[in-house]
Every structure is written in C-alpha cells, then in structure tokens.
Amino acid sequence: MIFGKPFKPMLLQEVEQPFNSYEYLYEVKFDGIRATIHVGPSKFLIFNRYGKDITNFYPELKNIQKTINQNTIFDGEIVLFNNDKPNFSKLLERAHLKNHSKIQYFTKHYPVTFVAFDCLYQNRSLLTLPLQKRKEVLSQYPTNDYFIISPYILTDGQKLFKEITKLHLEGIVAKKLDSPYTIATRSFEWLKIKNFQKNNFYVGGIFEKENNAVASLYLGEYQANEFHFVGKVSIGKKQAFYQKVKQSPTRKTSPFQDYQNPQITYLKPTLTCQIAYLERTKNNHLRQPIFKKESKND
C-alpha cells in the first residue's frame, strides 16, 4: 500500500441471517458509496472502490483535512443523510454530476458525510494489524459534520439487526475482531446481512442471450387495474421457474402500461414469483432485486 495511490478495498461476503458470536463485531451497513480517503497535511484524495479519483465530486469532505496532522488512509462510506437516514437515491443523483455549479449547489444543499469504519494507514501500513487494533487507532480521530466514526457493538448481531429493521435501514455488517485487512479480496471474515423486503410480482417479459446461463425476467404489478413495470431480475436457466416462463403464452404488445422494449419477449402476466429487494426507487422500481422462488397468484 502506497499513500496517495488507489487500491481496491476489502469486500464482504453476503449471508442471509444475522447471528451472534463473541468473535465478531457488528455495525450498521450505511447505504452509501464505498470510498477510501487519503488525507494528510499536504494531500487529500478520495478514491471509489474501483480506484477512480472522485475527490472533486465532494468538495465539502476536504474539511476533514483540517483535523489530520499525519498521512492517513481511511476506509468507509460516503453517505448523504436526510432526516438522520441515508438517502441513497439523492446520493446517486449527486454522484453523476459533472457540472461544477451543480456540484456546488448540491454541496450546499445536500452535503455528504464520510462514515469511517477502518484506518488502514498512519504514516505506515496498518493492514496486518487485527481489526480491533485498527478500530482503536480510528477512535483517536475527532469527528465533525463531515467525518464520523462508525459505531459498533460486540457479540449481539441479532439485536442490532432487529433494531435496523425497525428503522428500515439497509442492513448490518459482521467482522471478525482479529481479521487483517486484505486488499482486493472478498473475505468470509467480513460479512454483510441485508434487510431485504419480499413481495410477489408478475412476469411480463423475458430477455435471454444464447450461450448465457442466466436470463432476465421483466416484472410488473397491478395498480388501479393497470399493469406497471417495476424492474428486471436475473434467473438461472437451470431453475424450474425459468422453464415455466419459457412455456408462458406470449403477446405482440407490451403488457406494461409504462414500459416498452422491443428486444424482450412480451408475455401474458400470469406467472408470479417472490422477489427480495432493498427498497423502491423514486420511480417505484425495485432496488437490488433477487429472485427467490415461484409464488402462487392471489
């Protein structure tokens, strides 16, 4: 690791159920943009998880530099809080801005905060230290409007998950207390448990490519007797429900009131499936949908 040079961060494996263990710490999974910040008396850089320099997109975060007197690398999430909750859709809108005046407007009216959950460098690499020691280093840094330290609890992951479910937050993270930091690795020592919602949706279309093991199902729901598009989800071609969809009656025109795509095969919306998803976007589409199973029509 070289201070001021990008790298790919350590990533998390996903598990479905929260658990308790004295070997882990647990923290809230903030719904934001993963980033590492390289900050020192004469340098300030922000890199996203792919190593792209995104420093100029978030000028307000440069305030962090005022409180740092040594070369340091933090790992964390850029989060846009609205009414004390992360607003990912507004953050995503901001992440795509390129116009300087618009960035300045959002900086003033929709400022972001960096939620730090790890300290990877302090004049030297800390990667081989156990997580608990790195957390101790991180705790020494002052917090402000632009820089906060992710709180965590020990042992009771199920209790934390229950609390974030009540608050409709994205999920929790479980990390082994003795885990080193392994760059560009998706490790089972770091786990994410997402707070998915589940619901049933009709299949109104399918798209597939030859020699591809997965297909895309186009999903919809009825609202006031009209069939509306809510998004698409991937499904493996070896699954039994895929075979049912393939045998479903087709139609020449789109069944969706608000969506057309000449590349897909339109279907009569008779089959339903259960989908897990994080939330609805502002246009009522499913965010991060996952196919779970076939479901029965009500």
Secondary structure, DSSP 4 states (H G I P E B T S, - for coil): --TTS--PPPEEEE-SS--EEEEEEEEE---SEEEEEEEETTEEEEEETTS-B-GGG-GGGGGGGGG--S-EEEEEEEE-EETTEE-HHHHHHHHT---HHHHHHHHHHS--EEEEEEEEEESSB-TTS-HHHHHHHHTTSPP-SSEEEPP-EEEEHHHHHHHHHHTT--EEEEEETTPPP-TT-EEEEEEEEE--EEEEEEEEEEEE-TT-SEEEEEEEEEETTEEEEEEEEEEETTSHHHHHHHTSPB-SS-S-TT---TTSEEB-S--EEEEEESEE-TTSPEES-EEEEEE---
